Amino acid sequence: MLGVALMAGAGYLVAALVLFPAPLLPNERAVPRIIGVPYAVAQGELRRGGLAAEIAGHEPSVDVPVGIVVWQDPPPGVAVARGATVSLTLSEGRPRAAVPDVRGLDADLARRLLWGAGLRVELADTVPGTQQPAGIAVGTTPGAGDSVTTGRSVVLHLSKGKR
């Protein structure tokens, strides 16, 4: 009977400390959930809870606007000492891509290469007076090598044909 009581007590202690790491001492605080809020709001929330904030880094995100918290360490609900620092990772917005050089490629291949770089071709125009056969890419706007946000549209310039 004593063995059962000891096992139950040990199980309760493990559950209390590992599964539900709430503050046990008066100087401990539970880390609030601050993922999805702007940095200034996160910083204020942590300060009100007796904690400090630090920016650990930035990471690109196609869904989350610039300056929003996308990750925190320690995670929400973990008990930490008063004054502890919570490391935050902020969104830097959409990732960037270099516009590929598509000069000399046929229109279909040029479109695929631009799409593969995360860009869209909304407009393809023809340029007269080039030395390329009709339908061959002669450039883009923005130009090859320019850094642009992914998802942006580019204009594909195609040769009208030799004159």
N, C-alpha and C positions, 0 to 999 in steps of 0.2 A: 504494500500500500504506500509506503514511504517512497519507493522508487517511482511510482506513478505520479505522485505529488511533485517530486523533484523534476521529472521529465516535463510535466505541465508547466511548472515555473520556468524552466529553461526555455521551453517553447514560447512562452509569453515574452520573456526577455529578448529573445532573438527577434520576434515579430515587432516588438516595440522599438528596438534599436535599428534593425535592418529594413523592414518593410515600411515602417512609419517613422522616419527620422525627424520627428518634431523636436523642438527645443526642450531640453531636459533641465537646463540650468537657467537662472535668471539672466545671465549675460549672453545667452544664445538667442539667435533669431532664425526664423525660417525664411529662406530665400524666396521672394515672391516671383511669380511668373511674369516676365517682362518681354517675352518674345512677341514680336508683332507691334510694338509701340515705338514711337520716335525716341531717339537717344535722350533728348532733354526730359521727356516724360519718365523714361527708365531711370535716369539719374536721380530725379526728384523722388520717385517711388523708393529707390534704394536708400537714399539719404533719410527719408522719413522712417525707414525701418532700421536705422542705425548702421547701414552698410555703405560701402563706397563702390563706385563704378570705374572701370577702366576699359578703354577700347583695345581689344586684343588684336583686331584686324578687320579687314573688309573682304567681302566676297561678292562676285556678280550674281545677279538674280534676274530672271526674266519676269518674275511675278511680283517681286517686292520692291517698292520704290526706294530711292536713295535715302540713307539715314535711318532706316527702320532696323530694329534689333532682329537678327535671324538666328542667333545662337547665344546661349549664356552658360557660364561655368562658374560655380556649381549650378546644377539644374534646380528647377523650382521645388520647394518643399524640403530641401536639405537643411539641416540645422548647422549654423556656423556661428562663430563668436562675434559679438558686437564689434563693429569696425572692420570686419572682414571685407575683402575686395571681391567683387563679382566681375569677371571678365566677359566683355560683350563683343560679339562680332556683328558688324553693321553691313547692310546691303549697300553695294556701290551701284545698284541699278543694273540695267541691261549690260551684258558683256559686249565687248567691242571686237570687231573683226577687220582685217585688212582686205580691201577690195582686190580681188585677184586680177591679174593681167590676162585678159581674154583676147587680146589682139591676135588675129590670124586664125581664130577658131570659127567653125560654122555657128550659126545662130543658136541651134539646139544645144550644142555642147557648151557654148558660152553661158546660156541660161542655166544649165545644170551646174556648172562650176560656180556661178554666183549663188545659186540656191544652196549648194553645198557649203558655202561660206556663211550661210545664215542671212543672205540678202534676198530681196525680191526684185524682179524686173517688172515694173508696172508699165514701162513705155520702151519701145524699141523704135528708133528713128533711122532714117537712111541718110547717108552723107555722100554727096556727089564728089567727083574728082579724085577718088582714091585709086591706087594701083591694085587694089584687091578685087577679086571677082564679086559679083553681087551676092549679098547675104552673108558675107564674112565680117566678123567683128573687127572694128577699127579702134575701139575704146569704150570707155564708160564715163559717166558723170555721177558721182565723184570718180576721180581717176584711180588707176591702178596704184596700189600701195597706200592709199588714204585710209586712215583708221575711222571707222563709222560704227554706230551701235547696230547690233544684230537686229534683224527684222526690218531694217530700213529699206526703202525702195531705191533702185538705181536706174539710170537711163542707159540702155545698151545702144551704142551707135554701130550701125551696120553699113557696109559699103553698098552704094547704089550700083556699082559696077565700073569697069574701066571705061575711060572716055576715049 
